[in-house]
Amino acid sequence: MKTVTINLPGSGKWEELQLAPGATARDVLSQLGLGEDFCLVRWNSVNTFDDRANLYKEVADGDKLQATSVTEVAGNGRR
């Protein structure tokens, strides 16, 4: 298991989650109660994780991520 901390959109709140091997970005967003109009990015980045990507392999224990709206990311020219 890996632990990541995720900044929730619009609230300034941080949520600490345990990632199991094979967990995807979509799994994490669903666990946070966020729909298809949200994506995950590394903290202070605009490069998104693919919803189906194995997030467990992409992050290190203790990483900080941010949940953000797809619209916000698209406005920065990334997705």
For each residue, the residues with C-beta under 8 A, 3 or more apart:
1: 18 19 20
2: 18 19 56 59 60 61 62 63
3: 16 17 18 19 61 62
4: 16 17 19 28 59 61 62 63 64 65
5: 14 15 16 17 62 63 64 65
6: 14 15 16 17 28 32 40 64 65 66 67
7: 12 13 14 43 64 65 66 67
8: 11 12 13 14 15 32 67
9: 34 38 66 67 68 69
10:
11: 8
12: 7 8
13: 7 8
14: 5 6 7 8
15: 5 6 8 32
16: 3 4 5 6
17: 3 4 5 6 28 31 32
18: 1 2 3
19: 1 2 3 4 23 28 55 56 59
20: 1 23 56
21: 56
22: 54 56
23: 19 20 27 28 54 55 56
24: 27 28 51 52 53 54 55
25: 28 29 39 40 48 49 50 51 52 53 55
26: 29 30 51 52
27: 23 24 30 31 55
28: 4 6 17 19 23 24 25 31 32 40 55
29: 25 26 32 34 35 38 39 40 51 67
30: 26 27 33 34
31: 17 27 28
32: 6 8 15 17 28 29 67
33: 30
34: 9 29 30 38 67
35: 29 38
36: 70
37: 69 70 71
38: 9 29 34 35 67 68 69 70
39: 25 29 48 49 51 67 68 69 70 73 79
40: 6 25 28 29 48 49 55 65 66 67 68
41: 45 46 47 48 49 65 66 68 73
42: 45 47 63 64 65 66
43: 7 63 64 65 66
44: 66
45: 41 42 66
46: 41 73 76 77 78
47: 41 42 78
48: 25 39 40 41 73 78 79
49: 25 39 40 41 53 55 58 65
50: 25 53
51: 24 25 26 29 39
52: 24 25 26
53: 24 25 49 50 57 58
54: 22 23 24 57 58
55: 19 23 24 25 27 28 40 49 58 59
56: 2 19 20 21 22 23 59
57: 53 54
58: 49 53 54 55
59: 2 4 19 55 56 63 65
60: 2 63
61: 2 3 4
62: 2 3 4 5
63: 2 4 5 42 43 59 60
64: 4 5 6 7 42 43
65: 4 5 6 7 40 41 42 43 49 59
66: 6 7 9 40 41 42 43 44 45
67: 6 7 8 9 29 32 34 38 39 40
68: 9 38 39 40 41 72 73
69: 9 37 38 39 72 73
70: 36 37 38 39 73 74 79
71: 37 74 75
72: 68 69 75 76
73: 39 41 46 48 68 69 70 76 78 79
74: 70 71 77 78 79
75: 71 72
76: 46 72 73
77: 46 74
78: 46 47 48 73 74
79: 39 48 70 73 74
